[in-house]
Amino acid sequence: MQTSPQIPGDWLEVAPRTYVRTNPGWAMNTGLVLGDERALLVDTGAGPRQAEAILGAVRQLTDLPVTAVNTHAHYDHYFGNAYLLANGVEEIWATSGCAKAIAAEAELQRASVAAHEPEMAAGSGANTAIAGPNRLVDGAPVDLDLGGISVTLFHLGRGHTDHDLLVGTPDVVFAGDLVEEGADPDFGDSYPKDWIRTLGKIAALEDLYATVIPGHGKPVTMDFVTTQMNKMRTAVAVTRSAMDQASVDMTKAIPILPYGPEQSRALLTRLRTLARWKWLKQ
């Protein structure tokens, strides 16, 4: 996998017409695909300040009309929607599950951006309203023709959330937080067992995509995705074994998990929560 030097707007060219930019604060990656007729922006930032910087960076490369995508409903990936809609972006795509999650949970996420987006956290000021997607991927993949280049929006199953959207270009796939480089995966509202299967489905696409853009971190290859999958499989197996031993303090599994203490504890908590839900439904 080869990448070009950064160019105006702090974009890194990862393939012809395909770029990525890492935003300050949460180090979330924003993607950009340039067609002949319009541009596609992948993830919009954590509020109007960040979205303004992102759109400004886009305008250093192109003045084409922009269509946007939200990979999932976590604040750093979609709180910039309102700013973009107020500044010429007409379409924002996401899964139907993402739209539902934004409607249900967005207000609860505001406090998380207080350090870098105080107006967004307070819900006061221009372009701080919660804005969800207005175009939905619901089931079948959606192909978008940007003019001279097409992208595919698709959902492979539950993982980091229950609604993760991937964006495939001719040689690159933007994976959102299904893939994480440089830090442990975030298990907060994940589906770890399903996540393993979904990573396997991504890895199976290696003939289509040479480069994977994680939601955070540097571009990676499919070998990295396979490694993340295997590491997660081991962690889930160890955690479930500890859960099955009712006489054992499950937190004793944390030191032997292949993640740091915070995400190991988050994985344990999430698996316990999902097991409880399953039991209550029986």
ROLUMRO-722918 format. One record per residue (C-alpha): z negated, x negated, y; residue in one letter. Coordinates in steps of 0.001 Angstrom, whole numbers, padded with zeros to 6 digits, always signed. Layout:
// ROLUMRO-722918
ZXYa/...
END
This chain:
// ROLUMRO-722918
+000000+000000+000000m/+001035-001473+003367q/+000223-000213+006837t/+001587-001186+010208s/-000494-002426+013165p/-002101+000151+015420q/+000152+001513+018130i/-000506+003468+021373p/-003207+006081+021017g/-004974+004005+018351d/-002678+005401+015674w/-002090+003454+012485l/+001347+004004+010932e/+000858+004494+007179v/+004445+005548+006371a/+007563+006386+008373p/+006660+009108+010905r/+003146+009369+009455t/+000029+008180+011267y/-003757+008255+011118v/-006364+007815+013845r/-010123+007415+013375t/-012221+009321+015893n/-015551+008078+017280p/-018831+009699+016360g/-018333+010788+012771w/-015385+008456+012040a/-013302+011446+010992m/-009628+010697+010387n/-007002+012731+012181t/-003482+012645+010764g/-000171+013029+012566l/+003280+013657+011105v/+006270+013563+013443l/+009372+015583+012717g/+012479+015987+014828d/+011416+019443+016039e/+007614+019505+015923r/+004552+017468+015029a/+001778+018274+012585l/-001823+017339+013409l/-004331+017130+010546v/-007894+018014+011666d/-008818+018663+015280t/-012132+016953+015997g/-015703+017970+016734a/-015271+019742+020065g/-013254+019841+023282p/-014026+016258+024296r/-012745+014857+021026q/-009821+017276+020854a/-008738+016260+024356e/-008717+012613+023281a/-006796+013464+020115i/-004142+015467+021931l/-003899+012742+024564g/-003254+010231+021793a/-000581+012500+020328v/+001121+012680+023706r/+001342+008882+023803q/+003722+009163+020844l/+005526+012464+021325t/+005922+015510+023538d/+007007+017709+020609l/+005301+021064+020005p/+002221+020592+017803v/+001091+022577+014769t/-002423+021829+013464a/-004240+021957+010133v/-007940+022195+009271n/-008670+020600+005906t/-012049+022363+005613h/-014788+024117+007558a/-017048+021248+008606h/-017595+020891+012347y/-015947+017485+012813d/-012704+018810+011355h/-012216+022068+013299y/-014450+022359+016371f/-011480+021093+018423g/-009413+024177+017599n/-010198+026103+020799a/-009112+023221+023008y/-005819+022831+021164l/-005077+026560+021284l/-005687+026469+025047a/-003325+023523+025429n/-000102+024546+023780g/-000871+024569+020046v/+000093+027968+018671e/-000465+027589+014915e/-003513+026270+013078i/-003308+026342+009286w/-006125+026364+006728a/-007000+028071+003472t/-008262+031644+003587s/-011568+030334+002233g/-011821+027957+005181c/-011276+030826+007606a/-014068+032822+005941k/-016435+029851+006009a/-015783+029265+009716i/-016494+032895+010499a/-019738+032802+008523a/-021120+029348+009303e/-019678+027927+012515a/-022509+028936+014841e/-025010+027279+012500l/-023077+023998+012764q/-023153+023698+016550r/-026390+021710+016656a/-024807+018978+014546s/-022517+017876+017391v/-025140+017708+020156a/-025088+013919+020489a/-021349+013638+021168h/-020277+017154+022171e/-023208+018677+024119p/-021126+021499+025589e/-019869+022469+022136m/-023408+022362+020787a/-024606+024674+023548a/-021585+026933+023354g/-021104+026660+027102s/-018152+025390+029074g/-014412+025467+028606a/-012963+025612+025100n/-016321+025745+023308t/-015705+029080+021590a/-015392+029036+017829i/-011707+029305+016908a/-010611+029665+013317g/-007151+029140+011846p/-004469+031717+012566n/-002165+030813+009661r/-003486+030913+006107l/-002699+029217+002821v/-003764+031760+000243d/-002854+030760-003301g/+000640+029280-003368a/+001436+026033-001514p/+003094+026321+001886v/+005978+024058+002932d/+006379+023376+006641l/+009700+022028+007915d/+009040+019799+010914l/+012695+018911+011290g/+013929+016020+009208g/+010643+015848+007330i/+008672+018475+005421s/+004991+018658+004566v/+003250+020703+001886t/-000123+022382+002361l/-001902+022997-000941f/-005281+023680-002548h/-006104+022132-005936l/-009534+023618-006570g/-013135+023424-005461r/-014650+020066-004618g/-016186+018919-001345h/-016135+022640-000474t/-014631+025689-002166d/-011598+025659+000147h/-010349+022064+000632d/-006746+021840+001826l/-004500+018849+001161l/-001476+017894+003248v/+001356+016116+001446g/+004135+014213+003215t/+007010+012420+001456p/+004788+009429+000600d/+001261+010166+001866v/-001355+012812+001101v/-004133+013684+003549f/-007075+014604+001312a/-009752+015559+003820g/-013272+014899+002566d/-012276+015294-001072l/-011808+011524-000832v/-014296+009318+001031e/-013905+005582+001662e/-016659+003312+002901g/-019447+005827+002308a/-020748+008076-000443d/-019231+011549-000889p/-021030+014375+000932d/-022438+016791-001649f/-024030+019228+000828g/-022083+022376-000066d/-019928+020858-002783s/-019069+021826-006350y/-019553+018493-008126p/-018220+019426-011582k/-015135+021027-010038d/-014788+018093-007655w/-014299+015752-010609i/-011459+017927-011934r/-009866+018207-008493t/-009908+014419-008054l/-008172+014184-011431g/-005468+016532-010167k/-004993+014398-007065i/-004754+011212-009135a/-002094+012894-011293a/+000126+013065-008187l/+000542+009289-008017e/+004307+009558-008527d/+004518+011620-005328l/+002021+009916-003058y/+001491+006163-002798a/-001155+006430-000081t/-004170+008708+000245v/-005823+009285+003614i/-009510+010107+003147p/-011395+012328+005545g/-013383+009252+006576h/-012572+005610+005940g/-009507+003464+005425k/-006309+004573+003645p/-006537+004088-000123v/-004396+004183-003249t/-004599+006525-006216m/-006567+003859-008084d/-009352+004420-005579f/-009247+008170-006248v/-009564+007528-009988t/-012519+005221-009377t/-014233+007851-007210q/-013629+010440-009935m/-015137+008267-012677n/-018121+007333-010530k/-018785+010985-009775m/-018439+011930-013441r/-021116+009365-014318t/-023418+010575-011548a/-023102+014226-012555v/-023716+013405-016231a/-026883+011439-015420v/-028166+014145-013083t/-027514+016971-015511r/-029241+015018-018276s/-032315+014702-016067a/-032173+018439-015299m/-032050+019258-019005d/-035293+017346-019590q/-037684+019869-018114a/-040697+017606-018661s/-039179+014825-016572v/-039374+014579-012800d/-035697+014938-011934m/-036033+012768-008848t/-036578+009821-011201k/-032823+009941-011796a/-032121+009029-008155i/-032556+005227-008468p/-030076+005025-011347i/-027340+007112-009739l/-024322+005187-008354p/-024953+006430-004792y/-027484+005746-002069g/-030793+007666-002053p/-029658+010296+000471e/-026523+011390-001343q/-028149+011008-004755s/-030803+013470-003627r/-028105+015730-002159a/-026237+015706-005488l/-029408+016592-007378l/-030221+019390-004949t/-026717+020796-005100r/-026554+020815-008898l/-029946+022530-009041r/-028770+025153-006551t/-025571+025849-008473l/-027492+026081-011761a/-029872+028576-010168r/-026974+030683-008906w/-025427+030678-012367k/-028731+031766-013912w/-029198+034590-011411l/-025718+035939-012165k/-026400+036160-015898q/
END
